[in-house]
Structure formats: C-alpha cells, structure tokens
Amino acid sequence: AAATSGTLAGIMGMRFYHSGKFMPAGLIAGASLLMVAKVGISMLNRPHQ
C-alpha cells in the first residue's frame, strides 16, 4: 500500500508541478501523501515480535 501510494503521489505531484492546476492532480497527490504517512506511522507503531 505504501509503495502504490508513493508512486501515485510522485506521478500526480509531477503532473501538478507542471500544470499548476490543483484539480485533480494536486488533490490526488495530497491524498496519496497522507496515505503514505498513515501507512508509515502504522508500521512504526506496530509491536515488534
């Protein structure tokens, strides 16, 4: 999930950077970055065995 969201954030971030338009590329890039952060935090908070 983190790899997919990271890839999507990168691609849509580049599209947002080149077009300058928030919809839809900026919105999807932002949502994907939030998902990467959520997955990363949940991986760090998971108990180690």
C-alpha distance matrix in Angstrom:
0.0 3.8 5.5 5.2 6.1 8.4 9.9 10.6 12.0 14.1 15.5 16.3 17.6 20.0 21.1 21.8 23.7 25.8 26.6 26.9 26.1 23.7 23.2 20.8 19.3 19.6 18.3 15.0 14.7 15.5 13.1 10.2 11.7 12.1 8.5 7.9 11.0 10.3 7.5 9.9 12.8 11.8 11.3 14.7 16.4 15.7 19.1 19.8 21.7
3.8 0.0 3.8 5.5 5.2 5.9 8.5 9.9 10.3 12.0 14.2 15.2 15.8 18.1 19.8 20.4 21.7 24.1 25.3 25.4 25.0 22.7 22.8 20.6 18.6 18.5 17.6 14.6 13.4 14.0 12.4 9.1 9.5 10.4 7.4 5.2 8.5 8.9 6.1 7.3 10.8 10.8 10.0 12.7 15.1 15.1 18.5 19.0 21.4
5.5 3.8 0.0 3.8 5.5 5.0 6.1 8.5 9.7 10.5 12.3 14.1 14.9 16.6 18.4 19.6 20.8 22.7 24.2 24.8 24.7 22.9 22.9 20.6 18.2 18.6 18.4 15.1 13.6 15.2 14.0 10.3 11.0 13.0 10.4 8.0 11.5 12.5 9.9 10.5 14.2 14.4 13.1 15.7 18.4 18.2 21.4 21.3 23.5
5.2 5.5 3.8 0.0 3.8 5.4 5.2 6.2 8.5 9.9 10.7 12.1 13.8 15.6 16.7 18.0 19.7 21.4 22.4 23.2 22.7 20.9 20.4 17.8 15.8 16.8 16.2 12.6 12.0 13.9 12.3 8.8 10.8 12.6 9.8 8.8 12.6 13.2 11.1 12.7 16.1 16.0 15.4 18.3 20.5 20.3 23.6 24.0 26.1
6.1 5.2 5.5 3.8 0.0 3.8 5.5 5.1 6.0 8.5 10.0 10.4 11.6 14.1 15.2 15.8 17.7 19.8 20.6 20.9 20.2 18.1 17.9 15.6 13.5 13.9 13.1 9.8 8.9 10.3 8.8 5.1 7.1 8.9 6.5 5.9 9.6 10.5 9.4 11.0 14.0 14.5 14.6 17.1 19.2 19.6 23.2 24.0 26.5
8.4 5.9 5.0 5.4 3.8 0.0 3.8 5.4 5.0 6.2 8.7 10.0 10.2 12.3 14.3 15.0 16.1 18.4 19.8 20.1 20.1 18.3 18.8 16.7 14.0 14.0 14.2 11.2 9.0 10.7 10.4 6.7 6.9 9.8 8.5 6.2 9.6 11.6 10.5 10.8 14.2 15.4 14.9 16.9 19.5 20.2 23.7 24.1 26.7
9.9 8.5 6.1 5.2 5.5 3.8 0.0 3.8 5.4 5.1 6.2 8.5 9.7 10.8 12.5 14.1 15.3 16.9 18.4 19.4 19.4 18.2 18.4 16.0 13.2 14.1 14.7 11.4 9.7 12.4 12.3 8.7 9.8 12.9 11.5 9.8 13.3 15.2 13.9 14.4 17.9 18.8 18.1 20.3 23.0 23.4 26.8 27.0 29.4
10.6 9.9 8.5 6.2 5.1 5.4 3.8 0.0 3.8 5.4 5.2 6.0 8.1 9.9 10.6 11.9 13.9 15.5 16.3 17.2 16.6 15.2 14.9 12.4 9.9 11.2 11.4 7.9 6.9 10.0 9.6 6.5 8.8 11.6 10.5 10.1 13.5 14.9 14.3 15.6 18.6 19.4 19.5 21.8 24.0 24.6 28.2 28.8 31.3
12.0 10.3 9.7 8.5 6.0 5.0 5.4 3.8 0.0 3.8 5.6 5.3 5.6 8.4 9.8 10.1 11.7 14.1 15.1 15.2 15.1 13.4 13.9 12.0 9.1 9.1 9.8 7.1 4.4 7.1 7.9 5.1 5.9 9.4 9.4 8.7 11.4 13.6 13.7 14.3 17.0 18.6 18.9 20.6 22.9 24.0 27.6 28.4 31.3
14.1 12.0 10.5 9.9 8.5 6.2 5.1 5.4 3.8 0.0 3.8 5.6 5.0 6.2 8.7 9.8 10.4 12.4 14.2 14.9 15.6 14.7 15.6 13.9 10.4 10.8 12.5 10.1 7.2 10.1 11.6 8.8 8.9 12.6 12.7 11.2 13.8 16.5 16.2 16.2 19.2 21.0 20.7 22.2 24.9 26.0 29.5 29.9 32.6
15.5 14.2 12.3 10.7 10.0 8.7 6.2 5.2 5.6 3.8 0.0 3.8 5.4 5.3 6.4 8.7 10.0 10.9 12.4 13.9 14.2 13.9 14.2 12.2 8.8 10.4 12.3 9.7 7.9 11.5 12.7 10.3 11.5 14.9 14.8 13.9 16.8 19.1 18.7 19.3 22.3 23.7 23.6 25.4 28.0 28.8 32.3 32.7 35.3
16.3 15.2 14.1 12.1 10.4 10.0 8.5 6.0 5.3 5.6 3.8 0.0 3.8 5.4 4.9 6.0 8.5 9.9 10.3 11.3 11.0 10.3 10.5 8.6 5.1 6.8 8.7 6.6 5.2 8.9 10.3 8.9 10.4 13.5 13.9 13.9 16.4 18.4 18.8 19.6 22.2 23.7 24.1 25.9 28.1 29.2 32.9 33.7 36.5
17.6 15.8 14.9 13.8 11.6 10.2 9.7 8.1 5.6 5.0 5.4 3.8 0.0 3.8 5.4 5.0 6.1 8.6 9.9 10.0 10.7 10.0 11.5 10.5 6.7 6.5 9.3 8.3 5.3 8.1 10.7 9.6 9.5 12.9 14.1 13.6 15.5 18.1 18.8 19.0 21.4 23.5 23.9 25.1 27.5 29.0 32.6 33.4 36.3
20.0 18.1 16.6 15.6 14.1 12.3 10.8 9.9 8.4 6.2 5.3 5.4 3.8 0.0 3.8 5.4 5.0 6.2 8.6 9.7 11.2 11.8 13.3 12.3 8.5 9.2 12.4 11.4 8.9 11.9 14.4 13.0 13.1 16.6 17.5 16.7 18.8 21.5 21.8 21.9 24.5 26.6 26.6 27.9 30.5 31.8 35.4 35.9 38.7
21.1 19.8 18.4 16.7 15.2 14.3 12.5 10.6 9.8 8.7 6.4 4.9 5.4 3.8 0.0 3.8 5.4 5.3 6.0 8.0 8.7 9.7 10.5 9.5 6.2 8.0 11.1 10.4 9.1 12.3 14.4 13.6 14.5 17.6 18.5 18.4 20.6 22.9 23.5 24.0 26.5 28.3 28.7 30.2 32.5 33.8 37.5 38.2 41.0
21.8 20.4 19.6 18.0 15.8 15.0 14.1 11.9 10.1 9.8 8.7 6.0 5.0 5.4 3.8 0.0 3.8 5.5 5.3 5.3 6.0 6.5 8.4 8.3 5.1 5.3 8.9 9.4 7.9 10.2 13.0 13.0 13.4 16.2 17.8 17.9 19.6 21.9 23.0 23.5 25.6 27.6 28.4 29.6 31.7 33.4 37.1 38.1 41.1
23.7 21.7 20.8 19.7 17.7 16.1 15.3 13.9 11.7 10.4 10.0 8.5 6.1 5.0 5.4 3.8 0.0 3.8 5.7 5.5 8.1 9.3 11.9 12.1 8.9 8.4 12.1 12.7 10.4 12.4 15.5 15.2 14.8 17.9 19.7 19.3 20.6 23.4 24.5 24.4 26.6 28.9 29.4 30.3 32.7 34.5 38.0 38.8 41.9
25.8 24.1 22.7 21.4 19.8 18.4 16.9 15.5 14.1 12.4 10.9 9.9 8.6 6.2 5.3 5.5 3.8 0.0 3.8 5.8 8.5 10.9 12.8 12.9 10.1 10.7 14.4 14.7 13.0 15.5 18.3 17.9 18.0 21.1 22.6 22.2 23.9 26.6 27.4 27.5 29.9 32.1 32.4 33.5 35.9 37.5 41.1 41.8 44.7
26.6 25.3 24.2 22.4 20.6 19.8 18.4 16.3 15.1 14.2 12.4 10.3 9.9 8.6 6.0 5.3 5.7 3.8 0.0 3.8 5.4 8.5 9.9 10.5 8.7 9.6 12.9 13.8 13.0 15.3 17.9 18.1 18.7 21.3 22.9 23.2 24.8 27.1 28.2 28.8 30.9 32.9 33.6 34.8 37.0 38.6 42.3 43.2 46.2
26.9 25.4 24.8 23.2 20.9 20.1 19.4 17.2 15.2 14.9 13.9 11.3 10.0 9.7 8.0 5.3 5.5 5.8 3.8 0.0 3.8 6.5 9.2 10.6 8.9 8.3 11.7 13.5 12.5 13.8 16.8 17.6 17.7 20.0 22.1 22.5 23.6 26.0 27.6 27.9 29.6 31.9 32.9 33.8 35.8 37.7 41.4 42.5 45.7
26.1 25.0 24.7 22.7 20.2 20.1 19.4 16.6 15.1 15.6 14.2 11.0 10.7 11.2 8.7 6.0 8.1 8.5 5.4 3.8 0.0 3.8 5.6 7.5 7.1 6.9 9.5 11.6 11.7 12.9 15.3 16.6 17.3 19.2 21.1 22.1 23.4 25.3 26.9 27.8 29.4 31.3 32.6 33.8 35.5 37.3 41.0 42.4 45.5
23.7 22.7 22.9 20.9 18.1 18.3 18.2 15.2 13.4 14.7 13.9 10.3 10.0 11.8 9.7 6.5 9.3 10.9 8.5 6.5 3.8 0.0 3.8 5.9 5.9 4.3 6.1 9.0 9.4 9.8 12.1 13.9 14.6 16.0 18.1 19.5 20.5 22.1 24.0 25.1 26.4 28.2 29.8 31.0 32.4 34.2 38.0 39.6 42.7
23.2 22.8 22.9 20.4 17.9 18.8 18.4 14.9 13.9 15.6 14.2 10.5 11.5 13.3 10.5 8.4 11.9 12.8 9.9 9.2 5.6 3.8 0.0 3.0 5.4 5.8 6.0 8.2 10.0 10.9 12.1 14.0 15.6 16.7 18.2 20.0 21.4 22.5 24.3 25.8 27.2 28.6 30.3 31.9 33.1 34.6 38.5 40.1 43.1
20.8 20.6 20.6 17.8 15.6 16.7 16.0 12.4 12.0 13.9 12.2 8.6 10.5 12.3 9.5 8.3 12.1 12.9 10.5 10.6 7.5 5.9 3.0 0.0 3.8 5.7 5.4 6.2 8.6 10.2 10.7 12.2 14.3 15.6 16.6 18.4 20.2 21.2 22.5 24.3 26.0 27.1 28.6 30.4 31.8 33.0 36.9 38.4 41.2
19.3 18.6 18.2 15.8 13.5 14.0 13.2 9.9 9.1 10.4 8.8 5.1 6.7 8.5 6.2 5.1 8.9 10.1 8.7 8.9 7.1 5.9 5.4 3.8 0.0 3.8 5.5 5.3 6.0 8.6 10.0 10.5 12.2 14.3 15.3 16.4 18.4 19.9 21.0 22.3 24.3 25.8 26.9 28.6 30.3 31.6 35.4 36.7 39.5
19.6 18.5 18.6 16.8 13.9 14.0 14.1 11.2 9.1 10.8 10.4 6.8 6.5 9.2 8.0 5.3 8.4 10.7 9.6 8.3 6.9 4.3 5.8 5.7 3.8 0.0 3.8 5.5 5.1 6.1 8.6 9.8 10.6 12.4 14.2 15.3 16.6 18.4 20.0 21.0 22.6 24.4 25.8 27.1 28.7 30.4 34.2 35.6 38.7
18.3 17.6 18.4 16.2 13.1 14.2 14.7 11.4 9.8 12.5 12.3 8.7 9.3 12.4 11.1 8.9 12.1 14.4 12.9 11.7 9.5 6.1 6.0 5.4 5.5 3.8 0.0 3.8 5.5 5.2 6.2 8.6 10.0 10.7 12.4 14.4 15.5 16.6 18.5 20.0 21.3 22.7 24.5 26.0 27.2 28.7 32.6 34.3 37.3
15.0 14.6 15.1 12.6 9.8 11.2 11.4 7.9 7.1 10.1 9.7 6.6 8.3 11.4 10.4 9.4 12.7 14.7 13.8 13.5 11.6 9.0 8.2 6.2 5.3 5.5 3.8 0.0 3.8 5.4 5.1 6.0 8.5 9.9 10.4 12.2 14.2 15.2 16.4 18.1 19.9 21.0 22.4 24.3 25.7 26.9 30.7 32.2 35.0
14.7 13.4 13.6 12.0 8.9 9.0 9.7 6.9 4.4 7.2 7.9 5.2 5.3 8.9 9.1 7.9 10.4 13.0 13.0 12.5 11.7 9.4 10.0 8.6 6.0 5.1 5.5 3.8 0.0 3.8 5.5 5.1 6.2 8.7 9.9 10.5 12.4 14.3 15.4 16.4 18.4 20.0 21.1 22.6 24.4 25.9 29.6 30.9 33.9
15.5 14.0 15.2 13.9 10.3 10.7 12.4 10.0 7.1 10.1 11.5 8.9 8.1 11.9 12.3 10.2 12.4 15.5 15.3 13.8 12.9 9.8 10.9 10.2 8.6 6.1 5.2 5.4 3.8 0.0 3.8 5.4 5.1 6.3 8.7 10.0 10.7 12.4 14.4 15.3 16.6 18.5 20.1 21.2 22.7 24.5 28.3 29.9 33.0
13.1 12.4 14.0 12.3 8.8 10.4 12.3 9.6 7.9 11.6 12.7 10.3 10.7 14.4 14.4 13.0 15.5 18.3 17.9 16.8 15.3 12.1 12.1 10.7 10.0 8.6 6.2 5.1 5.5 3.8 0.0 3.8 5.5 5.1 6.3 8.8 9.9 10.5 12.4 14.2 15.4 16.5 18.4 20.1 21.1 22.6 26.4 28.2 31.2
10.2 9.1 10.3 8.8 5.1 6.7 8.7 6.5 5.1 8.8 10.3 8.9 9.6 13.0 13.6 13.0 15.2 17.9 18.1 17.6 16.6 13.9 14.0 12.2 10.5 9.8 8.6 6.0 5.1 5.4 3.8 0.0 3.8 5.4 5.0 6.2 8.6 9.7 10.5 12.2 14.2 15.3 16.5 18.4 20.0 21.1 24.9 26.3 29.2
11.7 9.5 11.0 10.8 7.1 6.9 9.8 8.8 5.9 8.9 11.5 10.4 9.5 13.1 14.5 13.4 14.8 18.0 18.7 17.7 17.3 14.6 15.6 14.3 12.2 10.6 10.0 8.5 6.2 5.1 5.5 3.8 0.0 3.8 5.4 5.1 6.2 8.6 10.0 10.5 12.3 14.3 15.3 16.5 18.4 20.1 23.8 25.1 28.3
12.1 10.4 13.0 12.6 8.9 9.8 12.9 11.6 9.4 12.6 14.9 13.5 12.9 16.6 17.6 16.2 17.9 21.1 21.3 20.0 19.2 16.0 16.7 15.6 14.3 12.4 10.7 9.9 8.7 6.3 5.1 5.4 3.8 0.0 3.8 5.5 5.1 6.1 8.7 9.8 10.5 12.3 14.2 15.4 16.5 18.3 22.1 23.9 27.1
8.5 7.4 10.4 9.8 6.5 8.5 11.5 10.5 9.4 12.7 14.8 13.9 14.1 17.5 18.5 17.8 19.7 22.6 22.9 22.1 21.1 18.1 18.2 16.6 15.3 14.2 12.4 10.4 9.9 8.7 6.3 5.0 5.4 3.8 0.0 3.8 5.4 5.0 6.1 8.4 9.8 10.5 12.2 14.2 15.3 16.5 20.3 22.0 24.9
7.9 5.2 8.0 8.8 5.9 6.2 9.8 10.1 8.7 11.2 13.9 13.9 13.6 16.7 18.4 17.9 19.3 22.2 23.2 22.5 22.1 19.5 20.0 18.4 16.4 15.3 14.4 12.2 10.5 10.0 8.8 6.2 5.1 5.5 3.8 0.0 3.8 5.5 5.3 6.0 8.6 9.9 10.5 12.3 14.3 15.5 19.2 20.3 23.4
11.0 8.5 11.5 12.6 9.6 9.6 13.3 13.5 11.4 13.8 16.8 16.4 15.5 18.8 20.6 19.6 20.6 23.9 24.8 23.6 23.4 20.5 21.4 20.2 18.4 16.6 15.5 14.2 12.4 10.7 9.9 8.6 6.2 5.1 5.4 3.8 0.0 3.8 5.5 5.0 6.1 8.5 9.8 10.5 12.2 14.2 17.9 19.4 22.7
10.3 8.9 12.5 13.2 10.5 11.6 15.2 14.9 13.6 16.5 19.1 18.4 18.1 21.5 22.9 21.9 23.4 26.6 27.1 26.0 25.3 22.1 22.5 21.2 19.9 18.4 16.6 15.2 14.3 12.4 10.5 9.7 8.6 6.1 5.0 5.5 3.8 0.0 3.8 5.4 5.3 6.2 8.6 10.0 10.6 12.3 16.0 18.1 21.3
7.5 6.1 9.9 11.1 9.4 10.5 13.9 14.3 13.7 16.2 18.7 18.8 18.8 21.8 23.5 23.0 24.5 27.4 28.2 27.6 26.9 24.0 24.3 22.5 21.0 20.0 18.5 16.4 15.4 14.4 12.4 10.5 10.0 8.7 6.1 5.3 5.5 3.8 0.0 3.8 5.5 5.1 6.1 8.7 10.0 10.6 14.4 15.9 18.8
9.9 7.3 10.5 12.7 11.0 10.8 14.4 15.6 14.3 16.2 19.3 19.6 19.0 21.9 24.0 23.5 24.4 27.5 28.8 27.9 27.8 25.1 25.8 24.3 22.3 21.0 20.0 18.1 16.4 15.3 14.2 12.2 10.5 9.8 8.4 6.0 5.0 5.4 3.8 0.0 3.8 5.5 5.1 6.3 8.7 10.1 13.6 14.7 17.9
12.8 10.8 14.2 16.1 14.0 14.2 17.9 18.6 17.0 19.2 22.3 22.2 21.4 24.5 26.5 25.6 26.6 29.9 30.9 29.6 29.4 26.4 27.2 26.0 24.3 22.6 21.3 19.9 18.4 16.6 15.4 14.2 12.3 10.5 9.8 8.6 6.1 5.3 5.5 3.8 0.0 3.8 5.4 5.1 6.2 8.6 12.1 13.9 17.4
11.8 10.8 14.4 16.0 14.5 15.4 18.8 19.4 18.6 21.0 23.7 23.7 23.5 26.6 28.3 27.6 28.9 32.1 32.9 31.9 31.3 28.2 28.6 27.1 25.8 24.4 22.7 21.0 20.0 18.5 16.5 15.3 14.3 12.3 10.5 9.9 8.5 6.2 5.1 5.5 3.8 0.0 3.8 5.4 5.2 6.1 9.9 12.1 15.3
11.3 10.0 13.1 15.4 14.6 14.9 18.1 19.5 18.9 20.7 23.6 24.1 23.9 26.6 28.7 28.4 29.4 32.4 33.6 32.9 32.6 29.8 30.3 28.6 26.9 25.8 24.5 22.4 21.1 20.1 18.4 16.5 15.3 14.2 12.2 10.5 9.8 8.6 6.1 5.1 5.4 3.8 0.0 3.8 5.6 5.4 8.8 9.9 13.0
14.7 12.7 15.7 18.3 17.1 16.9 20.3 21.8 20.6 22.2 25.4 25.9 25.1 27.9 30.2 29.6 30.3 33.5 34.8 33.8 33.8 31.0 31.9 30.4 28.6 27.1 26.0 24.3 22.6 21.2 20.1 18.4 16.5 15.4 14.2 12.3 10.5 10.0 8.7 6.3 5.1 5.4 3.8 0.0 3.8 5.6 8.2 9.2 12.9
16.4 15.1 18.4 20.5 19.2 19.5 23.0 24.0 22.9 24.9 28.0 28.1 27.5 30.5 32.5 31.7 32.7 35.9 37.0 35.8 35.5 32.4 33.1 31.8 30.3 28.7 27.2 25.7 24.4 22.7 21.1 20.0 18.4 16.5 15.3 14.3 12.2 10.6 10.0 8.7 6.2 5.2 5.6 3.8 0.0 3.8 6.4 8.8 12.4
15.7 15.1 18.2 20.3 19.6 20.2 23.4 24.6 24.0 26.0 28.8 29.2 29.0 31.8 33.8 33.4 34.5 37.5 38.6 37.7 37.3 34.2 34.6 33.0 31.6 30.4 28.7 26.9 25.9 24.5 22.6 21.1 20.1 18.3 16.5 15.5 14.2 12.3 10.6 10.1 8.6 6.1 5.4 5.6 3.8 0.0 3.8 6.4 9.5
19.1 18.5 21.4 23.6 23.2 23.7 26.8 28.2 27.6 29.5 32.3 32.9 32.6 35.4 37.5 37.1 38.0 41.1 42.3 41.4 41.0 38.0 38.5 36.9 35.4 34.2 32.6 30.7 29.6 28.3 26.4 24.9 23.8 22.1 20.3 19.2 17.9 16.0 14.4 13.6 12.1 9.9 8.8 8.2 6.4 3.8 0.0 3.8 6.5
19.8 19.0 21.3 24.0 24.0 24.1 27.0 28.8 28.4 29.9 32.7 33.7 33.4 35.9 38.2 38.1 38.8 41.8 43.2 42.5 42.4 39.6 40.1 38.4 36.7 35.6 34.3 32.2 30.9 29.9 28.2 26.3 25.1 23.9 22.0 20.3 19.4 18.1 15.9 14.7 13.9 12.1 9.9 9.2 8.8 6.4 3.8 0.0 3.8
21.7 21.4 23.5 26.1 26.5 26.7 29.4 31.3 31.3 32.6 35.3 36.5 36.3 38.7 41.0 41.1 41.9 44.7 46.2 45.7 45.5 42.7 43.1 41.2 39.5 38.7 37.3 35.0 33.9 33.0 31.2 29.2 28.3 27.1 24.9 23.4 22.7 21.3 18.8 17.9 17.4 15.3 13.0 12.9 12.4 9.5 6.5 3.8 0.0
